[in-house]
């Protein structure tokens, strides 16, 4: 439950970052570190990625620093463009600041979860969560593409657009349905991006026989989806008598020639 609360808080923090990042993008300002952090933060909340409260505490501190950075970039650019300071009202996530202890961070997280707002229409809540789950999934694939040097502006920008929309109380059910449909198109583009990153690096997959069972000797079992991690592990253990095993999620790796 502590980790769940911290993950909820990290989503809340990411919404705050996205509010400023999207506003900044609208006036031509981008920050690569901010873009990357939001992807990594969403990925960190996927089911089996990170169960370490101390690491999530550290990530939340980074989230606060990133938010202040992109906020500063936005406010400066806005003033230069408009000729005066920004004085608009923003959703609560934009003003979040991290508590000073792990216990208090958990307490903060308990107040921003899925059911935190009991008055929210259940269809609105459901469509927001559907979009959030989609963004989490896309973040995993966008992160895998990033480590192979691939990214796409439409994909990157939609993380901010989607998170910002989840905080927008003016959006109707129809608005959110449309946004989820738009997300589906962007997610397809992200998967195409990752596929290209994989085939450029590892070659095009071909039908490949896979040996089953176990061999005698020390071994490492690989979980997850990151083919670059697997490649590096194979290189590091080459000739050392260490067997590398994959399971269902990593079976596609056998098909790539490299």
Buried (B, 14 or more C-beta within 10 A) or exposed (E): EBBBBBBBBBBBBBBBBBBBBBBBBEEEBBBEEBBBBBBBBBBBBBEEBBEEBEEBBEBBEBBBEBBEBBBEBBBEBBEEEEEEEBEEEBBEBBEBEBBEEBEEBBEBBBEBBEEEEEEBEEEBBBBBEBBBEBBBBBBBBBBBBBEBEBBBEEBBBBBBBBBBBBBEEEBEEEBBBEBBEBBEEBBEBBBEBBBBBBEEBBEEBEEEEEEEEEEEEEEEEBEBBBBBBBBEBBEEBEEEEBEBEBEEEBEBBBBBEE
